[in-house]
């Protein structure tokens, strides 16, 4: 209907902006879009530029002289990158799966109207959004009570239960899973856990996908947990390797005069272009996967009020 | 049969009053409780033990003595904290940056959402949304690289332009004057796309018939935006803003630590509570100051969030957190 309407220019659609206004807005949008991708383009272009050209002319939007030396350099030391990739992948996959299971298993009971203590257990999650002990006691629990510094658990445990996700999932269970289905399963003789796995989870696929993706992003992008808890190089993840390379170069360039063998150390460190190539390697998977996930994120953002 | 037996047992138990209600529930719903167990353990170690541990702010923490044996010192740590200039600086920076972020989210992001909704070409609008949402997916470490590519003193893109224009290079990472603006710009760059999509979702949900009625009455599209979209969006803006106000005492550590490259000369304008606590704990090893600042943040933060939520609940019961 609408399309037919649009084809007849005699009837102007007054619920739309004029062509002229649209043109202006498009120009603004194009400028904003450029501002969003410009830094990424500079980093990308630097990563495929010849090292000497970069030192001479600085970072630029278009590569003056294309060279893939930076990537070759990084992959020469392939074990470091591969190991970091491995740590990131392992933590992302295992962490996200554990997190989504723990969240779902916690959110389900507190969504059940016939579960007497649902309010207390909901409040226990909610309270953590209002008040927390802060960095120092949290750090001490990990280091002095659990002793998990320098273990892979220190990378997984911090993000297992995001309170907001528990509440979002609980709201989804309350609003989208009819009591009658759970009741019917009970009458058919299914146990609680069986009902949860066979009936509730398949119905909750959209919310599981969204929260799962948020978890994947959190684990993939994490550099804070390794900064606090990891000193063992074998457990450095991709983001933290980037964090360290950056700091190491900064330190050396600031103190180059005071360190005798600075030039020698510099030679062993990733150079300007390699540093940017490293950034591309960490961003790459996100940019490629982005078109696929974007839809779920947008749905997730709009999944509705968290109040139950 | 089994049902009847259960009921009898239940009654007998109540009669004797030996088992409290909680234990009975525990037995009845043992599967549900077991399902919650992993989550409860995670809450315990990530949230509840640290909550108890917050009393460390009242101790003179000694690495050799440990948590339990360190001496109680009352408000000594707080006295040190508030006698230093740091307390004022970090509070000022934390609040002022958050105010700037909140204003931008409530104006720029809202304007962007309205534009996304107005553009005639849907596909193009989706394309812009997609690109502007992208920065949300990048970590602060990655963003610090992007910022460095722009601001590096000898090779940075911006200094390159300045040189071409015949101006002096600026040593960005040691010049405090520029950082309030840089921080606000970087934060806007990362979050505006995300915020605008939340507003856009609200706008899309508005009833189209209002616009049709207004058009019939001869309102221009601009008048419709002013008189329909904007007023209808106002409650959403208010609530989202108040939720952010509730978090005014908390900032994003990565923005203030990584993006600034932890550069000392600009601490005065980039030091916020999070970075102060981190540096006190990990760089100077001053656990007392770190935990006092953490305690201060947690308590004032709680008061602010409760107040903000109280106001939200007065305006719009639906959207209050509790």
Boltz contact constraints between the chains, C-beta under 6 A:
constraints:
  - contact:
      token1: [A, 14]
      token2: [B, 215]
      max_distance: 6.0
  - contact:
      token1: [A, 15]
      token2: [B, 211]
      max_distance: 6.0
  - contact:
      token1: [A, 15]
      token2: [B, 215]
      max_distance: 6.0
  - contact:
      token1: [A, 17]
      token2: [B, 118]
      max_distance: 6.0
  - contact:
      token1: [A, 17]
      token2: [B, 221]
      max_distance: 6.0
  - contact:
      token1: [A, 22]
      token2: [B, 120]
      max_distance: 6.0
  - contact:
      token1: [A, 25]
      token2: [B, 115]
      max_distance: 6.0
  - contact:
      token1: [A, 29]
      token2: [B, 128]
      max_distance: 6.0
  - contact:
      token1: [A, 33]
      token2: [B, 128]
      max_distance: 6.0
  - contact:
      token1: [A, 33]
      token2: [B, 131]
      max_distance: 6.0
  - contact:
      token1: [A, 36]
      token2: [B, 131]
      max_distance: 6.0
  - contact:
      token1: [A, 36]
      token2: [B, 132]
      max_distance: 6.0
  - contact:
      token1: [A, 39]
      token2: [B, 146]
      max_distance: 6.0
  - contact:
      token1: [A, 42]
      token2: [B, 149]
      max_distance: 6.0
  - contact:
      token1: [A, 42]
      token2: [B, 157]
      max_distance: 6.0
  - contact:
      token1: [A, 43]
      token2: [B, 146]
      max_distance: 6.0
  - contact:
      token1: [A, 43]
      token2: [B, 149]
      max_distance: 6.0
  - contact:
      token1: [A, 58]
      token2: [B, 155]
      max_distance: 6.0
  - contact:
      token1: [A, 58]
      token2: [B, 160]
      max_distance: 6.0
  - contact:
      token1: [A, 59]
      token2: [B, 149]
      max_distance: 6.0
  - contact:
      token1: [A, 59]
      token2: [B, 155]
      max_distance: 6.0
  - contact:
      token1: [A, 59]
      token2: [B, 157]
      max_distance: 6.0
  - contact:
      token1: [A, 102]
      token2: [B, 38]
      max_distance: 6.0
  - contact:
      token1: [A, 102]
      token2: [B, 39]
      max_distance: 6.0
  - contact:
      token1: [A, 105]
      token2: [B, 35]
      max_distance: 6.0
  - contact:
      token1: [A, 106]
      token2: [B, 36]
      max_distance: 6.0
  - contact:
      token1: [A, 106]
      token2: [B, 39]
      max_distance: 6.0
  - contact:
      token1: [A, 109]
      token2: [B, 32]
      max_distance: 6.0
  - contact:
      token1: [A, 109]
      token2: [B, 35]
      max_distance: 6.0
  - contact:
      token1: [A, 109]
      token2: [B, 36]
      max_distance: 6.0
  - contact:
      token1: [A, 115]
      token2: [B, 32]
      max_distance: 6.0
  - contact:
      token1: [A, 116]
      token2: [B, 25]
      max_distance: 6.0
  - contact:
      token1: [A, 128]
      token2: [B, 47]
      max_distance: 6.0
  - contact:
      token1: [A, 130]
      token2: [B, 302]
      max_distance: 6.0
  - contact:
      token1: [A, 130]
      token2: [B, 305]
      max_distance: 6.0
  - contact:
      token1: [A, 131]
      token2: [B, 302]
      max_distance: 6.0
  - contact:
      token1: [A, 133]
      token2: [B, 50]
      max_distance: 6.0
  - contact:
      token1: [A, 133]
      token2: [B, 51]
      max_distance: 6.0
  - contact:
      token1: [A, 133]
      token2: [B, 53]
      max_distance: 6.0
  - contact:
      token1: [A, 133]
      token2: [B, 54]
      max_distance: 6.0
  - contact:
      token1: [A, 134]
      token2: [B, 294]
      max_distance: 6.0
  - contact:
      token1: [A, 134]
      token2: [B, 298]
      max_distance: 6.0
  - contact:
      token1: [A, 135]
      token2: [B, 277]
      max_distance: 6.0
  - contact:
      token1: [A, 135]
      token2: [B, 294]
      max_distance: 6.0
  - contact:
      token1: [A, 136]
      token2: [B, 281]
      max_distance: 6.0
  - contact:
      token1: [A, 136]
      token2: [B, 290]
      max_distance: 6.0
  - contact:
      token1: [A, 136]
      token2: [B, 291]
      max_distance: 6.0
  - contact:
      token1: [A, 136]
      token2: [B, 294]
      max_distance: 6.0
  - contact:
      token1: [A, 137]
      token2: [B, 50]
      max_distance: 6.0
  - contact:
      token1: [A, 137]
      token2: [B, 53]
      max_distance: 6.0
  - contact:
      token1: [A, 137]
      token2: [B, 54]
      max_distance: 6.0
  - contact:
      token1: [A, 137]
      token2: [B, 56]
      max_distance: 6.0
  - contact:
      token1: [A, 138]
      token2: [B, 50]
      max_distance: 6.0
  - contact:
      token1: [A, 141]
      token2: [B, 45]
      max_distance: 6.0
  - contact:
      token1: [A, 141]
      token2: [B, 49]
      max_distance: 6.0
  - contact:
      token1: [A, 141]
      token2: [B, 50]
      max_distance: 6.0
  - contact:
      token1: [A, 160]
      token2: [B, 42]
      max_distance: 6.0
  - contact:
      token1: [A, 161]
      token2: [B, 39]
      max_distance: 6.0
  - contact:
      token1: [A, 161]
      token2: [B, 42]
      max_distance: 6.0
  - contact:
      token1: [A, 192]
      token2: [B, 31]
      max_distance: 6.0
  - contact:
      token1: [A, 193]
      token2: [B, 31]
      max_distance: 6.0
  - contact:
      token1: [A, 221]
      token2: [B, 139]
      max_distance: 6.0
  - contact:
      token1: [A, 223]
      token2: [B, 141]
      max_distance: 6.0
  - contact:
      token1: [A, 239]
      token2: [B, 139]
      max_distance: 6.0
  - contact:
      token1: [A, 239]
      token2: [B, 141]
      max_distance: 6.0
  - contact:
      token1: [A, 242]
      token2: [B, 141]
      max_distance: 6.0
  - contact:
      token1: [A, 243]
      token2: [B, 141]
      max_distance: 6.0
  - contact:
      token1: [A, 279]
      token2: [B, 142]
      max_distance: 6.0
  - contact:
      token1: [A, 279]
      token2: [B, 145]
      max_distance: 6.0
  - contact:
      token1: [A, 283]
      token2: [B, 142]
      max_distance: 6.0
  - contact:
      token1: [A, 286]
      token2: [B, 137]
      max_distance: 6.0
  - contact:
      token1: [A, 294]
      token2: [B, 130]
      max_distance: 6.0
  - contact:
      token1: [A, 298]
      token2: [B, 197]
      max_distance: 6.0
  - contact:
      token1: [A, 301]
      token2: [B, 197]
      max_distance: 6.0
  - contact:
      token1: [A, 301]
      token2: [B, 198]
      max_distance: 6.0
  - contact:
      token1: [A, 302]
      token2: [B, 201]
      max_distance: 6.0
